[in-house]
Amino acid sequence: MDFLTGVCTKEVISLSDFIESDEGAQVTMEGAVHSIRNMGEIAFIILRSREGLCQTVWEANKTNLEISELKEASCIRVSGIVKNEERAPHGKELRLSEIVILSNPEAPLPLAVDKWKLNTSLEAKLNMRSISLRNVRERARFKIQEGIVRGFRDYLHTQGFTEIHTPKIGAKGAEGGSNMFKLSYFHKPAVLAQSPQFYKQMMVGVFDRVFEVGPVFRAEKHNTRRHLNEYIGLDFEMGYIDSFLEICQMETEFLQYTMDLLKKEYDKELKLLGVELPNVEKIPYVRFDEAKRLVSEKYDRKMRNPFDLEPEEEELISRYFKEEYDADFVFVTHYPSKKRPFYAMDDPAEPAVTLSFDLLFRGMEITTGGQRIHNYSRLIEKIKKRGMETEGMEQYLSTFEYGMPPHGGLGIGLERLTMKLIGDDNVRETCLFPRDMNRLEP
Amino acid sequence: MDFLTGVCTKEVISLSDFIESDEGAQVTMEGAVHSIRNMGEIAFIILRSREGLCQTVWEANKTNLEISELKEASCIRVSGIVKNEERAPHGKELRLSEIVILSNPEAPLPLAVDKWKLNTSLEAKLNMRSISLRNVRERARFKIQEGIVRGFRDYLHTQGFTEIHTPKIGAKGAEGGSNMFKLSYFHKPAVLAQSPQFYKQMMVGVFDRVFEVGPVFRAEKHNTRRHLNEYIGLDFEMGYIDSFLEICQMETEFLQYTMDLLKKEYDKELKLLGVELPNVEKIPYVRFDEAKRLVSEKYDRKMRNPFDLEPEEEELISRYFKEEYDADFVFVTHYPSKKRPFYAMDDPAEPAVTLSFDLLFRGMEITTGGQRIHNYSRLIEKIKKRGMETEGMEQYLSTFEYGMPPHGGLGIGLERLTMKLIGDDNVRETCLFPRDMNRLEP
């Protein structure tokens, strides 16, 4: 009988191994042909692999293949000798003795992915996503996004949170309203989850602290630079809080941890994109009404809607805190009750506002959170006051009947956070395969 | 201006801190009242928090509250003195001076969650999920599940995989067929993703190695102990493989890493459920036709369908390898081509079978994987031979036109793996909120 033992015996080295190699070492590497610069007797073949680019050198009569046999976008395995070379990336190049072609393309690339900057529209990039992301700067966005998700999970894990997976098909949504995609589920009406809100609250009674990273679906008829109809939510919910500020505190710590992680492990990608990490040592917080007043005074702007922030106001609040306190982030607290969902806890001292917050980052809301009502009677009372139906929420509501700790949580939009961190001006840039009102493919 | 600095100042300690506390220490803890045993002058209050149970002791005239003021399922904050006590869990108890009630339930619990074994049906447990999981053995399943997901991500990260997030709403499914949930997406027909197959392959051309942990939707009309209509897929895809056995090798390493992680960090939960971890030092692999022959001979069973494994055959193959080699897992390789999707690579030496595999674990398939066709012309040829349409697959197919490395990957059903590891007999036990043909709530 044959067995697998989990011991890999391949002798192919990675780019970081190559960078560590001594001059004169004989090594084998794999990758895609990113570009070929043919000088006649010699040719520079830039090899692209998951860690980046590497310069390899073909020499007539020294390398097994003719250079004409090689194409851009071929996948190859190459062997050769490591040579120090100041002008090459990483100060090293590989002088090739052998090239094995693993696969060849059947058509020339439709985009010049080897250029520093892809000279094409967002629309074209999205239409050819699997090609445009072969550009190393384009793909760097998603390494940084990976780092943010790792930071979220790893930090919350150290704080005693349990990761959960809640269903995306359900009978009813958490926020109510018409923003849900509807489907037929074995002849029963169903919706796609617009947030894991109900489930994460229900699980606070079990695990005290929970988080989830998963897709969120919003059938909103917005077609803007900041909206997606499917996005990744970074959600957490924590019990035994004395104040909603503990939730903001936890988010501050997550951001501090994550910026550290990015600095340490994603420096290459940050440099590729010229990203300057924000200062997260301390994050100011300000009441909603106070924030409105501050920007209205400083920028001589008339307040129109006292119950909500317009996108322009979000930008001005961020600008204010950047100018006055050099802050990239600001928590805006105590949102008006009428603009928050029924489960938001009203401030006992001032019932027209809630113990809730948004986090603004460089002019845009990237998080909504707050304390939730944990008392069954008050929850029922608020539902009645709003004239809502409890149908389909029986399981959620009964959880509170059987006791729940004071709790709260938040939801972060991953693509938006990535977008603002990188400095992109369209959230589609930081979503692998965005879904908007017009885009369902690829 | 007020700032958050990410420094938490709360003095509440966790259960593990309590276990490390010295006798005589004054500490504060939080949790839910799991049970109360009232002996008159003293009462034992078992406190449940995320890490487990803790014995606290109320004493008449020494604790601020009357014991009658306390209910099961109240959430409380307690302060007192640590006392060594052999008969208490962890050999310690907390003698209470102060109890603060944070919240009270409004109805008595419908289930005796403090019992060692919840004496109720699966149906009832699922109907009252947020209550039944307050039983520490019930919730332990999901801590173990968390450990499996951590193992998957952490191990693949060390192997140079990039985590991706692919859309769950799309224009067309990866496997074709009728097993998809349909919805209307802004008046356009759309489906829920039955796998991230197309997207993860497309991203192999970008990141070389990718993985995803996310929901998968199957509109299959199965109502069995092993099927869910929404489940969590652990998917990976890797480029530059020489053989599909490298994929099996990677899965073997993931299992080894994960069993180690569970042993180290989830020992408490494994003990609660009496789970014995499987041996994953070496995993046998056997051809599909050979496996069929072996069990047909040993167990004197007639082969009916030469192209697929019946559930009973999966059980017998597992039994065979357990009896003959003491193996809990077995890779079954070279599945017939006609039972695999179009993108599966046929064996050049024997085109009726594919370079693919399933992994069986204790009698059940928990993984399907294999090498994929990476050559554009061959892919088109196979699609034509099957009489399939290419409509809606243009983006996927064009990726191959522009070059792709040899690659393959797999998908693991998280709930099934958890189920077989724990020894449950219904996959609904290891899904927080299962979706099946009859269940859409909670």
Interface residues (C-beta under 8 A of the other chain):
Chain A: M1 D2 F3 L4 T5 G6 C8 K10 V12 S14 E30 G31 A32 S49 R50 E51 K71 A73 S74 C75 R77 L102 S103 N104 P105 E106 A107 L109 P110 N127 M128 R129 S130 I131 L133 R134 R139 F142 K143 E146 V149 R150 R153 H157 G160 T162 E163 I164 H165 T166 P167 K168 I169 G170 A171 F181 K182 L183 S184 Y185 F186 K188 A190 L192 Y199 M202 M203 G205 V206 F207 D208 R209 G214 P215 F217 A219 K221 N229 E230 I232 G239 Y240 D242 L245 E246 C248 Q249 T252 E253 L255 Q256 V280 E281 K282 I283 P284 Y285 V286 E324 Y325 F331 H374 N375 Y376 S377 G392 E394 Q395 Y396 S398 T399 F400 E401 Y402 G403 M404 P405 P406 L414 L432 F433 P434 R435 M437 L440 E441 P442
Chain B: M1 D2 F3 L4 T5 G6 C8 K10 V12 S14 E30 G31 A32 S49 R50 E51 K71 A73 S74 C75 R77 L102 S103 N104 P105 E106 A107 L109 P110 N127 M128 R129 S130 I131 L133 R134 R139 F142 K143 E146 V149 R150 R153 H157 G160 T162 E163 I164 H165 T166 P167 K168 I169 G170 A171 F181 K182 L183 S184 Y185 F186 K188 A190 L192 Y199 M202 M203 G205 V206 F207 D208 R209 G214 P215 F217 A219 K221 N229 E230 I232 G239 Y240 D242 L245 E246 C248 Q249 T252 E253 L255 Q256 V280 E281 K282 I283 P284 Y285 V286 E324 Y325 F331 H374 N375 Y376 S377 G392 E394 Q395 Y396 S398 T399 F400 E401 Y402 G403 M404 P405 P406 L414 L432 F433 P434 R435 M437 L440 E441 P442
